[in-house]
Amino acid sequence: MNLFAHSSFSKRMLWAITLGIVLAMGAFAPGLASADEDKQDAAVTIAGGEISVSNTAALDLTDSDGDDPNWSEDAQLVGDVTSGIVVQDHRGTAAGWYVTVESSNFAGQGDIASESISAENFSVKVDNLARTSGQAIDEEEGPVSSISSYTAIDSAVTLASAGEDYGMGTYSFDADYQLEIPALQLAGEYEATVTYTLYGSEVSSF
């Protein structure tokens, strides 16, 4: 004889047993268990650094033997290399940058103060541009330089440039300078000022 058949009491007992099993299973099944949640915000602020350009010692323009040039009836060339000009972009803005160079005329000193050599005779080319640390160099976006042959610096010339999203790090290059001394130039000391200017944005063209 089935004691549970056709009995409302037996049906209630079956439902109670089934519900008890389901609740018991919920204690072991994560999908069925309830949970208490709490959330916590996390934030960090990265402080941007500086952008800078630096060079080495003053230029000492000499002949190919490393000597001061002698007075000459003919034009002659002297030169020097500023090794390790360093551009450092630690701003963290990815805005790009470019650095220019420009020279004043060479002014005669002392007894030859009325004499000068035009900055049109003074030229530069860039060698050995390399990454010291930071973002890798991109062949197109830089940092790159298009001054691979001597270019006059009587007006501002872009030595190196990094496009937007590039040039975040530390980079160095050499500036190879050459001055043509005109024929019959008076003997004596001549001085010029070479100015590097670093801009904190990309340049559209060189």
Contacts in CASP RR format, 6 or more apart in sequence:
PFRMAT RR
TARGET T0000
AUTHOR 0000-0000-0000
METHOD contacts of the structure
MODEL  1
MNLFAHSSFSKRMLWAITLGIVLAMGAFAPGLASADEDKQDAAVTIAGGE
ISVSNTAALDLTDSDGDDPNWSEDAQLVGDVTSGIVVQDHRGTAAGWYVT
VESSNFAGQGDIASESISAENFSVKVDNLARTSGQAIDEEEGPVSSISSY
TAIDSAVTLASAGEDYGMGTYSFDADYQLEIPALQLAGEYEATVTYTLYG
SEVSSF
3 10 0 8 1.000
4 10 0 8 1.000
4 11 0 8 1.000
4 13 0 8 1.000
4 14 0 8 1.000
25 32 0 8 1.000
26 32 0 8 1.000
26 33 0 8 1.000
27 33 0 8 1.000
46 92 0 8 1.000
48 90 0 8 1.000
48 91 0 8 1.000
48 92 0 8 1.000
48 93 0 8 1.000
49 90 0 8 1.000
49 91 0 8 1.000
49 92 0 8 1.000
50 88 0 8 1.000
50 90 0 8 1.000
50 91 0 8 1.000
51 87 0 8 1.000
51 88 0 8 1.000
51 89 0 8 1.000
51 90 0 8 1.000
51 91 0 8 1.000
51 97 0 8 1.000
51 198 0 8 1.000
51 200 0 8 1.000
52 86 0 8 1.000
52 87 0 8 1.000
52 88 0 8 1.000
52 198 0 8 1.000
53 85 0 8 1.000
53 86 0 8 1.000
53 87 0 8 1.000
53 88 0 8 1.000
53 99 0 8 1.000
53 196 0 8 1.000
53 197 0 8 1.000
53 198 0 8 1.000
54 85 0 8 1.000
54 86 0 8 1.000
54 88 0 8 1.000
55 82 0 8 1.000
55 84 0 8 1.000
55 85 0 8 1.000
55 86 0 8 1.000
55 175 0 8 1.000
55 196 0 8 1.000
56 82 0 8 1.000
56 83 0 8 1.000
56 84 0 8 1.000
56 85 0 8 1.000
59 79 0 8 1.000
59 80 0 8 1.000
59 82 0 8 1.000
59 177 0 8 1.000
59 194 0 8 1.000
60 80 0 8 1.000
61 78 0 8 1.000
61 79 0 8 1.000
61 80 0 8 1.000
61 177 0 8 1.000
61 179 0 8 1.000
62 68 0 8 1.000
62 69 0 8 1.000
62 78 0 8 1.000
62 79 0 8 1.000
62 80 0 8 1.000
63 69 0 8 1.000
63 76 0 8 1.000
63 77 0 8 1.000
63 78 0 8 1.000
63 79 0 8 1.000
69 76 0 8 1.000
69 78 0 8 1.000
69 181 0 8 1.000
71 185 0 8 1.000
71 186 0 8 1.000
71 187 0 8 1.000
72 181 0 8 1.000
72 183 0 8 1.000
73 183 0 8 1.000
73 184 0 8 1.000
74 183 0 8 1.000
75 180 0 8 1.000
75 181 0 8 1.000
75 182 0 8 1.000
75 183 0 8 1.000
76 180 0 8 1.000
76 181 0 8 1.000
77 178 0 8 1.000
77 179 0 8 1.000
77 180 0 8 1.000
77 181 0 8 1.000
78 178 0 8 1.000
78 179 0 8 1.000
78 181 0 8 1.000
79 176 0 8 1.000
79 177 0 8 1.000
79 178 0 8 1.000
79 179 0 8 1.000
80 177 0 8 1.000
81 127 0 8 1.000
81 174 0 8 1.000
81 175 0 8 1.000
81 176 0 8 1.000
81 177 0 8 1.000
82 174 0 8 1.000
82 175 0 8 1.000
82 177 0 8 1.000
83 174 0 8 1.000
84 172 0 8 1.000
84 173 0 8 1.000
84 174 0 8 1.000
85 99 0 8 1.000
85 159 0 8 1.000
85 172 0 8 1.000
85 173 0 8 1.000
85 174 0 8 1.000
85 175 0 8 1.000
85 196 0 8 1.000
86 132 0 8 1.000
86 170 0 8 1.000
86 171 0 8 1.000
86 172 0 8 1.000
87 97 0 8 1.000
87 99 0 8 1.000
87 143 0 8 1.000
87 160 0 8 1.000
87 170 0 8 1.000
87 171 0 8 1.000
87 172 0 8 1.000
87 198 0 8 1.000
88 169 0 8 1.000
88 170 0 8 1.000
88 171 0 8 1.000
89 96 0 8 1.000
89 97 0 8 1.000
89 162 0 8 1.000
89 167 0 8 1.000
89 168 0 8 1.000
89 169 0 8 1.000
89 170 0 8 1.000
89 200 0 8 1.000
90 168 0 8 1.000
90 169 0 8 1.000
90 170 0 8 1.000
91 168 0 8 1.000
91 200 0 8 1.000
92 168 0 8 1.000
94 164 0 8 1.000
94 165 0 8 1.000
94 166 0 8 1.000
94 168 0 8 1.000
95 164 0 8 1.000
95 200 0 8 1.000
95 201 0 8 1.000
95 202 0 8 1.000
96 161 0 8 1.000
96 162 0 8 1.000
96 163 0 8 1.000
96 164 0 8 1.000
96 165 0 8 1.000
96 166 0 8 1.000
96 167 0 8 1.000
96 200 0 8 1.000
96 201 0 8 1.000
96 202 0 8 1.000
97 161 0 8 1.000
97 162 0 8 1.000
97 163 0 8 1.000
97 167 0 8 1.000
97 198 0 8 1.000
97 199 0 8 1.000
97 200 0 8 1.000
97 201 0 8 1.000
97 202 0 8 1.000
98 158 0 8 1.000
98 160 0 8 1.000
98 161 0 8 1.000
98 162 0 8 1.000
98 198 0 8 1.000
98 199 0 8 1.000
98 200 0 8 1.000
98 201 0 8 1.000
98 202 0 8 1.000
98 203 0 8 1.000
99 158 0 8 1.000
99 159 0 8 1.000
99 160 0 8 1.000
99 161 0 8 1.000
99 196 0 8 1.000
99 197 0 8 1.000
99 198 0 8 1.000
99 199 0 8 1.000
100 156 0 8 1.000
100 157 0 8 1.000
100 158 0 8 1.000
100 159 0 8 1.000
100 196 0 8 1.000
100 197 0 8 1.000
100 199 0 8 1.000
101 124 0 8 1.000
101 153 0 8 1.000
101 156 0 8 1.000
101 157 0 8 1.000
101 159 0 8 1.000
101 175 0 8 1.000
101 194 0 8 1.000
101 195 0 8 1.000
101 196 0 8 1.000
101 197 0 8 1.000
102 119 0 8 1.000
102 153 0 8 1.000
102 154 0 8 1.000
102 155 0 8 1.000
102 156 0 8 1.000
102 157 0 8 1.000
102 194 0 8 1.000
102 195 0 8 1.000
102 197 0 8 1.000
103 119 0 8 1.000
103 122 0 8 1.000
103 153 0 8 1.000
103 154 0 8 1.000
103 192 0 8 1.000
103 193 0 8 1.000
103 194 0 8 1.000
103 195 0 8 1.000
104 119 0 8 1.000
104 192 0 8 1.000
104 193 0 8 1.000
105 116 0 8 1.000
105 117 0 8 1.000
105 118 0 8 1.000
105 119 0 8 1.000
105 154 0 8 1.000
105 192 0 8 1.000
106 116 0 8 1.000
106 117 0 8 1.000
106 118 0 8 1.000
106 119 0 8 1.000
106 122 0 8 1.000
106 179 0 8 1.000
106 190 0 8 1.000
106 191 0 8 1.000
106 192 0 8 1.000
107 113 0 8 1.000
107 115 0 8 1.000
107 116 0 8 1.000
107 190 0 8 1.000
107 191 0 8 1.000
107 192 0 8 1.000
108 114 0 8 1.000
108 115 0 8 1.000
108 116 0 8 1.000
108 188 0 8 1.000
108 189 0 8 1.000
108 190 0 8 1.000
108 191 0 8 1.000
109 188 0 8 1.000
109 189 0 8 1.000
109 190 0 8 1.000
109 191 0 8 1.000
110 189 0 8 1.000
111 188 0 8 1.000
112 186 0 8 1.000
112 187 0 8 1.000
112 188 0 8 1.000
112 189 0 8 1.000
112 190 0 8 1.000
115 185 0 8 1.000
115 186 0 8 1.000
115 190 0 8 1.000
116 190 0 8 1.000
117 179 0 8 1.000
117 181 0 8 1.000
117 182 0 8 1.000
117 185 0 8 1.000
117 190 0 8 1.000
117 192 0 8 1.000
118 154 0 8 1.000
119 152 0 8 1.000
119 153 0 8 1.000
119 154 0 8 1.000
119 192 0 8 1.000
120 152 0 8 1.000
120 154 0 8 1.000
121 152 0 8 1.000
121 179 0 8 1.000
121 180 0 8 1.000
121 181 0 8 1.000
121 182 0 8 1.000
122 152 0 8 1.000
122 153 0 8 1.000
122 154 0 8 1.000
122 177 0 8 1.000
122 178 0 8 1.000
122 179 0 8 1.000
122 192 0 8 1.000
123 150 0 8 1.000
123 151 0 8 1.000
123 152 0 8 1.000
123 153 0 8 1.000
123 177 0 8 1.000
123 178 0 8 1.000
123 179 0 8 1.000
124 147 0 8 1.000
124 150 0 8 1.000
124 151 0 8 1.000
124 153 0 8 1.000
124 157 0 8 1.000
124 159 0 8 1.000
124 175 0 8 1.000
124 176 0 8 1.000
124 177 0 8 1.000
124 178 0 8 1.000
125 147 0 8 1.000
125 148 0 8 1.000
125 149 0 8 1.000
125 150 0 8 1.000
125 151 0 8 1.000
125 175 0 8 1.000
125 176 0 8 1.000
126 145 0 8 1.000
126 147 0 8 1.000
126 148 0 8 1.000
126 159 0 8 1.000
126 160 0 8 1.000
126 173 0 8 1.000
126 174 0 8 1.000
126 175 0 8 1.000
126 176 0 8 1.000
127 173 0 8 1.000
127 174 0 8 1.000
127 175 0 8 1.000
127 176 0 8 1.000
128 172 0 8 1.000
128 173 0 8 1.000
128 174 0 8 1.000
129 137 0 8 1.000
129 143 0 8 1.000
129 144 0 8 1.000
129 145 0 8 1.000
129 160 0 8 1.000
129 171 0 8 1.000
129 172 0 8 1.000
129 173 0 8 1.000
130 137 0 8 1.000
130 171 0 8 1.000
130 172 0 8 1.000
130 173 0 8 1.000
131 137 0 8 1.000
131 143 0 8 1.000
131 169 0 8 1.000
131 170 0 8 1.000
131 171 0 8 1.000
132 169 0 8 1.000
132 170 0 8 1.000
132 171 0 8 1.000
132 172 0 8 1.000
133 169 0 8 1.000
133 170 0 8 1.000
134 168 0 8 1.000
134 169 0 8 1.000
134 170 0 8 1.000
135 166 0 8 1.000
135 167 0 8 1.000
135 168 0 8 1.000
135 169 0 8 1.000
137 143 0 8 1.000
137 144 0 8 1.000
137 167 0 8 1.000
137 171 0 8 1.000
138 144 0 8 1.000
138 166 0 8 1.000
141 162 0 8 1.000
141 163 0 8 1.000
141 165 0 8 1.000
141 166 0 8 1.000
142 161 0 8 1.000
142 162 0 8 1.000
142 163 0 8 1.000
142 166 0 8 1.000
142 167 0 8 1.000
143 160 0 8 1.000
143 161 0 8 1.000
143 162 0 8 1.000
143 166 0 8 1.000
143 167 0 8 1.000
143 171 0 8 1.000
144 160 0 8 1.000
144 161 0 8 1.000
144 162 0 8 1.000
145 158 0 8 1.000
145 159 0 8 1.000
145 160 0 8 1.000
145 161 0 8 1.000
145 173 0 8 1.000
145 206 0 8 1.000
146 158 0 8 1.000
146 206 0 8 1.000
147 157 0 8 1.000
147 158 0 8 1.000
147 159 0 8 1.000
147 206 0 8 1.000
150 176 0 8 1.000
150 178 0 8 1.000
151 157 0 8 1.000
153 194 0 8 1.000
156 197 0 8 1.000
158 203 0 8 1.000
158 206 0 8 1.000
159 173 0 8 1.000
159 175 0 8 1.000
159 196 0 8 1.000
160 171 0 8 1.000
160 173 0 8 1.000
161 202 0 8 1.000
161 203 0 8 1.000
161 206 0 8 1.000
162 171 0 8 1.000
162 202 0 8 1.000
163 202 0 8 1.000
163 203 0 8 1.000
164 201 0 8 1.000
164 202 0 8 1.000
177 194 0 8 1.000
END
